[in-house]
Amino acid sequence: MFPDIEKPIRRDPPDREPAFNLAGVVVFALALLGAIHAARIFLFSPQMNDAVIVIFGFFPAGGMARPLDWIDLVTHSLLHADATHLLVNAIWLAAFGSPLAARIGWPRFIAFWMATAAAGALMYLAFNPESGGVLVGASGAISGMTGAAARFGFRVDRTRRPSAFSGALQPLTYAVRSPSVLSFLAVWMAINLVAGSGVFTGGAAGPAIAWEAHLGGFLTGFLGVGLFDRKL
C-alpha cells in the first residue's frame, strides 16, 4: 500500500475588481466635461470664456428666438459654473449614468442625454421665461438618468463589466407605488426644493441651483426611458 499523499489544491486567484467600473461612454463624457471646464479656466481669456457662455449656454430670455437657441438646449449641459458644480455632477453621472449606458448602449445613451438635457432646459424656460440669467450644467440630463434608475427599481447587475441596470423596466403603476422608489423620490425632490430656495448658500449671491431643469430632466427620464431601453 502506498501512503496517501495530500496534494495541494490549486486555487485560482479571484478576479480583480476593476479600479473604475464605468461604461466607456461615461468615461468619455467625464473627460470631455473636465477638459471643457479646464480649457475655460486655464486657457481661455475672460472675454473668450464669456463668449463660450453666451454662445453655448441657455438663456431663457428671448423665448428661443435665435437659431442657436435650439442647439443651446443641449450644449448648455457641457458647461459648468465652477469646479464644485462639475464635481457633484461627475459623481452623480458615474453613479447613475454608467449603469444606464451599460444597459442601453452608447448611441442610445447619447440620445437620452440630449433628450433629457433639452427637457430640463425647456422646463426651466417654462418657469423662468423672462430670466436674464444663463442655464449651464449637466444636471438636467443626469436627473434624467436618476429618473431612469427609479424605473429599474435601482436594480444593478454587478456581475457584469461594467455594471448595468438589470431586470425588466417597471411599469409606471408599479414604480409609483414602490416604497423604495417613493422614498428616494421624496428625498430627491426635497433636496432639490431646499437647494433651489438658497438655503445651502445662505442666500448669498452666486450660481443658483436650477431645480426646474432637474425636475424636467427627471420626469423625462422617468417617463420616457422605455423609448431608449433594449432587451438584454
Protein Blocks (a to p, Z undefined) as FASTA:
>chain_A
ZZdddddddddddddddfblcdfklmmmmmmmmmmmmmmmmmpcfklmmmmmmmmmccfb
hghmafklmmmmmmmmmpcfblmlmmmmmmmmmmmmmmmmmmnopklmmmmmmmmmmmmm
mmmmmmmmmbcbdcedjklmmmmmmmmmmmnoopacfkbccdddedjdddfklmmmgmkl
mmmmmmmmmmmmmmmnommnnopacddddfklmmmmmmmmmmmmmmmgccZZ
